[in-house]
Structure formats: C-alpha cells, structure tokens
C-alpha cells in the first residue's frame, strides 16, 4: 500500500512539473530591435568620429556629417556595432548625443566594449577637426 501511494505521489509531482515547464516555454520573450543596415561608407583605418545632424546617431549620410571641435567629447553609448572592411575590424560607438566614434585599434576596442554593454559615460579626446581621436576615458557611472 505504501509503495502504491508513493507512485501516485510521484506521478502527481511529475505531472505538475511538466505543466509548469510547458507554460514557461510558451511565454514569448521580447526580441531585441533590428540592428542597423550594413554600413556602405568608406572606412578609414584608425580612430575617428562623426557628428550626425539627427539625434539618433545612426545617420551615415555624408551630407549630414559635420566637423567636430578639438577637445574632449563625452557620450553615452546607445549601442555599438562591429564591422569588417578590408581586413580591419571597426568598432562603431553610437552615442545618444548624436556623435559616433569608431576605432580599428583592438586595445581601444577592449577598453570601450564594457561601456558599450553598460551604457556608462565615455570621453574621447579629438585632436583634429577631421574627427581623429587619440585618447579614450571610461567612467564607472552613467
């Protein structure tokens, strides 16, 4: 009699677990937004930046790109993208403020990547109005 009640209890527990697992798997997860269209502009090897006319930071239209001033530029990374062109990996950092920075330097990419994931402040020192930058500083806060 004891063995039979143990079997019935085991069947009940397994049935409950199966229904819970089926319910958990039917709940749809929110999908991330679509990534931007592949870039079609000509890349330059090294570090650079662009200031777009729209606040989305996603414009690649050459007519909207303006010159950046020399000095420190602080941004909140909205998202980042890794692109390959002519054998070089380009890490693009799209800032919420409408300024995009990029680098082909793998050391700089390793410093910048955690901020891309967390959205923490980044500062870039732009030394040329062409957007070339030489220093990056990361912050531990947003």
Beta strands, then each sheet from edge to edge (+ up, - down):
strand 1: 47-51
strand 2: 71-85
strand 3: 88-95
strand 4: 99-103
strand 5: 121-126
strand 6: 133-138
sheet 1: 1+ 4- 3+ 2- 5+ 6-
end
